[in-house]
């Protein structure tokens, strides 16, 4: 087996899955890593270092949770400030 280092989904073009495995570059971010993994699945390529793949919905839910937490913290701060005023 031959190993190829890739940084973009386009790097997967023309790779033979029966003779080659793929390693994703360490500087590749989460979104691009997920796109590379999806393309590799379509082409039946083996990815040696897929990392933790988060589903889009999971990431969105976490983002919403952070927004809600920030809004609640701001609301509590406003309430504390109003209570201290005479």
N, C-alpha and C positions, 0 to 999 in steps of 0.2 A: 504494500500500500504506500502511496505517495501522499504527503501532507502539503496542503496549500494554505497560506495565510491570506485572509481576505479582510477588507475594510468596508466594502460596499456590496449591496445586493447584485449589482451588475458584474462583480467579480466571479459570480457563480456560473456565468455563461460558458458553455463549452467544456465543462468539467465532467469527466466520466465517473459515475458513482461506483462502478465496479473496481476501479483502480485507484481512486483518490478519496481522501478524507479532507475535511475543511476545519481550519482553526480560525476563529474570529480574533482580529487584532485587539489588544488590551485597551486601546484608546477609544474603541467604538462605544457610543452611547446606547442607552436602553432602547430607544425607539428604532434606531437603525439595526441594532442587534436583533430585535423582534422581527423586523422585515427580512433580515438575512435568514433567520431560522425558518420563517414561513416559506421563503423561496427554496431553501434547502429541502424542506419537507416535500414540496411540489416536485422537486427533481430527484427525490429519494437519496439525497446526499447525507452522509454522516457528519455531524458537527461535534468536534471533540470537546469544545468548551462552550456549551450553550448558555450557561449561567442560569439565573432564576428568571424565568419568563413570566411576567405579570400580564394578566389579561387586561384588555382595554377597559372593560367595565370595572374591574377591581381598582385600577389606577384612577379612574374617574370617581369612584365612590370614595376613595381615600382623599382625593382632592377636595371633594365636597365636604367631607368630614373636617378637614383642616380649615375650610372657609367658615363652617358653622362654629368650630371651636374658637376661631379668631373673633367672630361676631359676638359670641357669648362673653368672651374675655373683655371685649371693648364695652359691652353693655354693663358688665359688673363694675368696671372702672368708672363709667359714667354715673352709676347708681351710688357708688362710694363717694364720689365727688359731690353729688347733690346732697347726700346725708350730712356731710361735713359743713356745708354752708349754713349759716345761721338764719 
